[in-house]
Amino acid sequence: MKRTLTLAATGTVVGESYSCALPGQPGNAAAPDGTPIVITVTQSDFASLPVQPLPAHAGPPDGWLPVNMDLVLYAETAEQTLPTTLLGIPVEVRAIPSQYTWDLGDGTTITTDRPGRPFPALDVTHTYRYEGWYDITLTTTFRGQFSVNGGPWQDIDGTIDIASPPVEIFSKSLESRLVNPDIPVDESADPWIPPRTPDTEGPQDPDARRKG
């Protein structure tokens, strides 16, 4: 027989069951009385681990782009392996990015299984219709696997969502204007990117929708 323990990340037993097991099977451990133990990592255990947010990028890198121009979105994606110990037994958990949801700040969201790539690739893009400052937030969905005591990787039921720090972008309306060629343009009087204030926040797009 084996004893299966469902554990919190602190090592607290939150569930227990019994079934048949082979002594010495990879991933098994033994209690002090010699009873084989199989550890199960739950979705709540997975959520309690320090999975790091992915670096999110929204270009062009200067922090602004013209209205109606493609904004290129991409994430630096990689698996994360998190070692821990439960009841003195070494356990590794790995977090694998599986889905990416971009909130563009104007009411638009994009959900995709592609992390995107830097410009000139146009894997994941968005265009703003109005001038103003916007926050772009990436939320990455991770699926999980765990390995007990060097045993095989096993899937964790459920997923977790991790939000990255927002990226600020200014959408600029480019309008032509007549100027006196004999008078130099005063850039300080008309800054290219204005300070972020309540008056320069970008409005919501009434036609915004969920994509993906």
Backbone torsions as a table, in degrees:
resi	resn	phi	psi	omega
1	MET	NA	153.8	171.8
2	LYS	-125.5	157.2	176.0
3	ARG	-110.4	122.4	179.4
4	THR	-100.4	125.4	-179.5
5	LEU	-109.6	130.2	169.4
6	THR	-98.6	122.4	-167.8
7	LEU	-119.8	147.3	163.5
8	ALA	-79.8	163.9	-176.3
9	ALA	-64.8	-20.2	177.9
10	THR	-76.9	-7.8	-177.2
11	GLY	96.0	5.6	178.6
12	THR	-79.2	130.2	178.3
13	VAL	-76.6	124.0	179.2
14	VAL	-115.8	-1.8	177.6
15	GLY	-164.7	155.0	-175.9
16	GLU	-153.2	139.6	175.2
17	SER	-150.3	169.5	-177.9
18	TYR	-127.8	143.7	174.0
19	SER	-160.6	177.8	-178.4
20	CYS	-76.9	146.0	178.5
21	ALA	-150.9	155.6	176.5
22	LEU	-96.7	127.7	178.6
23	PRO	-58.2	140.0	176.8
24	GLY	78.5	5.2	178.4
25	GLN	-63.8	137.6	-179.5
26	PRO	-54.8	136.6	-179.4
27	GLY	91.6	-11.3	177.7
28	ASN	-89.6	154.1	172.4
29	ALA	-132.0	179.8	-177.5
30	ALA	-130.4	140.6	173.5
31	ALA	-75.1	166.5	179.6
32	PRO	-55.8	-28.3	179.2
33	ASP	-85.1	4.0	177.7
34	GLY	90.2	-3.1	178.8
35	THR	-69.5	125.8	177.9
36	PRO	-61.8	138.4	179.2
37	ILE	-119.4	133.8	171.5
38	VAL	-116.4	124.1	-177.7
39	ILE	-91.1	136.3	174.6
40	THR	-115.5	126.0	177.3
41	VAL	-95.6	125.4	-176.6
42	THR	-95.0	172.3	177.7
43	GLN	-62.7	-37.3	178.8
44	SER	-68.5	-34.7	173.0
45	ASP	-61.0	-46.6	-179.9
46	PHE	-57.9	-44.6	-177.9
47	ALA	-66.4	-24.4	-177.6
48	SER	-83.6	-9.0	-178.8
49	LEU	-83.5	154.4	-174.6
50	PRO	-81.0	64.8	174.8
51	VAL	-70.0	129.2	-174.0
52	GLN	-88.2	143.4	175.6
53	PRO	-66.6	149.3	178.5
54	LEU	-78.4	142.9	172.0
55	PRO	-62.7	125.9	-178.2
56	ALA	-110.0	142.1	-178.3
57	HIS	-130.1	139.3	175.1
58	ALA	-135.4	115.3	-174.4
59	GLY	-109.2	167.3	9.7
60	PRO	-64.0	157.3	-173.4
61	PRO	-74.6	-7.5	-178.3
62	ASP	-74.7	-8.1	177.9
63	GLY	93.4	5.9	176.9
64	TRP	-150.0	162.1	173.7
65	LEU	-156.6	155.9	178.7
66	PRO	-68.7	150.1	171.8
67	VAL	-54.6	138.4	177.7
68	ASN	71.2	12.5	174.3
69	MET	-98.7	147.1	-179.7
70	ASP	-62.7	125.5	171.0
71	LEU	-96.0	119.5	-176.8
72	VAL	-89.8	127.4	-177.4
73	LEU	-115.5	134.1	173.4
74	TYR	-157.8	155.7	179.5
75	ALA	-119.0	143.3	171.1
76	GLU	-81.3	104.2	-169.9
77	THR	-105.6	141.3	178.5
78	ALA	-165.2	150.7	172.4
79	GLU	-69.9	150.9	176.1
80	GLN	-122.5	132.3	177.7
81	THR	-110.6	128.2	-173.5
82	LEU	-122.1	106.6	177.3
83	PRO	-79.3	142.7	176.0
84	THR	-149.9	175.7	178.3
85	THR	-132.6	129.1	178.3
86	LEU	-122.5	120.0	-177.2
87	LEU	53.4	36.2	179.4
88	GLY	78.5	5.9	-178.5
89	ILE	-103.8	127.5	179.6
90	PRO	-69.3	131.7	179.5
91	VAL	-133.5	135.1	172.8
92	GLU	-112.3	136.2	176.1
93	VAL	-120.5	133.5	175.0
94	ARG	-119.5	138.9	-179.3
95	ALA	-106.4	124.9	-172.6
96	ILE	-118.5	115.9	178.6
97	PRO	-60.7	133.3	-177.9
98	SER	-128.9	-20.5	-178.5
99	GLN	-154.8	148.7	-175.7
100	TYR	-130.0	125.5	178.2
101	THR	-119.1	120.1	-180.0
102	TRP	-102.8	126.0	172.1
103	ASP	-102.7	115.2	-172.1
104	LEU	-87.8	-2.1	174.9
105	GLY	85.8	-12.8	179.6
106	ASP	-106.9	13.2	-177.3
107	GLY	101.0	-7.9	-179.4
108	THR	-92.1	137.9	169.8
109	THR	-127.9	145.2	177.8
110	ILE	-124.9	124.6	176.3
111	THR	-117.0	127.2	-174.8
112	THR	-149.6	158.0	174.1
113	ASP	-95.6	8.7	178.7
114	ARG	-105.3	133.8	178.7
115	PRO	-74.9	-14.1	-175.9
116	GLY	83.2	170.9	178.7
117	ARG	-141.5	158.1	179.3
118	PRO	-64.5	161.1	172.9
119	PHE	-56.4	138.7	17.6
120	PRO	-90.3	4.4	175.8
121	ALA	-64.3	145.4	-179.6
122	LEU	-124.5	46.1	-178.5
123	ASP	-64.7	-46.4	-178.4
124	VAL	-132.8	117.5	-175.9
125	THR	-139.4	165.7	175.5
126	HIS	-151.2	153.7	172.7
127	THR	-126.6	139.3	175.7
128	TYR	-95.2	141.4	-179.9
129	ARG	-95.4	-14.8	-173.7
130	TYR	-129.9	155.9	177.7
131	GLU	-79.4	144.4	174.8
132	GLY	146.0	172.8	177.3
133	TRP	-83.7	140.7	176.7
134	TYR	-136.6	147.7	170.8
135	ASP	-99.6	132.1	178.1
136	ILE	-111.9	123.0	-177.0
137	THR	-122.0	128.7	175.6
138	LEU	-99.9	130.2	170.8
139	THR	-116.7	120.9	-178.1
140	THR	-101.5	131.0	173.7
141	THR	-92.7	124.7	178.8
142	PHE	-110.5	135.6	165.1
143	ARG	-97.4	158.0	-173.2
144	GLY	-126.3	154.7	171.4
145	GLN	-137.5	156.8	178.1
146	PHE	-138.5	153.9	177.8
147	SER	-132.4	128.4	-177.8
148	VAL	-104.7	121.2	172.4
149	ASN	55.3	39.8	178.3
150	GLY	80.2	9.7	-178.6
151	GLY	-80.7	-174.7	-177.3
152	PRO	-67.6	156.1	176.9
153	TRP	-73.6	136.0	179.8
154	GLN	-126.2	143.8	-178.4
155	ASP	-73.2	143.2	172.2
156	ILE	-95.5	131.0	177.3
157	ASP	-67.6	131.6	177.6
158	GLY	91.2	171.6	-179.3
159	THR	-131.4	172.0	174.4
160	ILE	-130.7	153.9	178.4
161	ASP	-114.5	131.2	-179.9
162	ILE	-125.7	123.1	-179.6
163	ALA	-90.9	137.7	175.6
164	SER	-88.9	158.0	175.5
165	PRO	-58.9	143.2	-177.4
166	PRO	-67.9	150.6	175.4
167	VAL	-107.3	127.9	178.6
168	GLU	-86.0	140.0	176.0
169	ILE	-143.1	142.3	176.1
170	PHE	-109.8	124.1	176.7
171	SER	-93.5	116.7	-172.3
172	LYS	-106.1	129.0	174.8
173	SER	-84.9	115.2	-178.8
174	LEU	-92.1	115.2	-179.5
175	GLU	-123.5	133.0	177.5
176	SER	-72.9	151.3	178.1
177	ARG	-150.0	151.2	177.2
178	LEU	-83.1	133.9	178.8
179	VAL	-132.4	155.7	175.2
180	ASN	-79.0	115.4	-176.2
181	PRO	-64.3	-15.5	-179.5
182	ASP	-85.2	-8.3	-178.8
183	ILE	-114.1	119.6	-179.0
184	PRO	-65.4	148.2	178.2
185	VAL	-71.2	130.5	178.4
186	ASP	-89.6	96.2	-177.4
187	GLU	-63.6	-32.0	-178.2
188	SER	-70.2	-26.1	-179.7
189	ALA	-80.2	-22.4	-179.7
190	ASP	-136.9	75.0	-174.0
191	PRO	-59.9	144.5	-178.5
192	TRP	-65.3	-44.1	175.5
193	ILE	-116.3	111.4	-177.2
194	PRO	-73.0	157.5	174.4
195	PRO	-58.5	152.5	179.1
196	ARG	-82.8	115.6	178.9
197	THR	-136.9	169.3	175.7
198	PRO	-55.6	-29.1	-178.6
199	ASP	-77.8	-17.7	-178.2
200	THR	-107.9	8.9	175.3
201	GLU	-67.9	140.7	178.6
202	GLY	-72.5	141.4	179.0
203	PRO	-77.3	162.9	173.1
204	GLN	-72.0	148.0	177.9
205	ASP	-90.0	116.8	-178.8
206	PRO	-64.1	-18.2	178.4
207	ASP	-102.0	14.8	-178.6
208	ALA	-64.1	150.5	-179.4
209	ARG	-150.6	168.0	175.0
210	ARG	-87.2	131.1	-179.4
211	LYS	-115.8	145.0	176.8
212	GLY	101.2	NA	NA
